[in-house]
Amino acid sequence: MSLEVLQAKSELRELVDAFSNLGDEKKIPEQMLLFTPDGRYKVYFGDQLVSDISGTKQLAEEYTGHASLVKRYFSLNGQHNVKVDGDTATGVSYSQLKMVRDEDGKEVITDYSVRYDDEYVRQNGTWLIKVRVAHFIIIEARTLQG
């Protein structure tokens, strides 16, 4: 494996982690900078497509609306496998997400086990997300105790 590919893989891991960190902090404008302007984000719950958004303006609106319903986020990224081909790459990453919302005066936590299928491009020396497809594989909600 060449040094260039190793460097790209490291930068792509940083990109994926930055996406999660900024999301946890609800820093949506900064998070949008991680996408190409025509970036696309699709969400599947099981086999059902529940969202398909293109363009950072629409993505920002959708993320802002969602974040307004969530009190706290917590993400933990796992394995991240990528294939680099010059200035493009594809990747698969896994993440555990937790979202806390208020429902009927109680805090409800929802745990999500997610696989992301990504397409990346390097523009002006910076890796960006071109397409991110989120597959929500396991979803569990429960009332927080204590």
LINQUIDA-V621673 format. One record per helix or strand of 3 or more residues. SS is the DSSP state (helix for helix, strand for strand). FROM is the first residue (numbers start at 1). TO is the last residue. Records with the same first field share a line. If there is no record, write none. Layout:
SS->FROM-TO + FROM-TO
This chain:
helix->3-24 + 28-32 + 56-67
strand->35-45 + 48-54 + 72-85 + 88-103 + 106-123 + 126-143
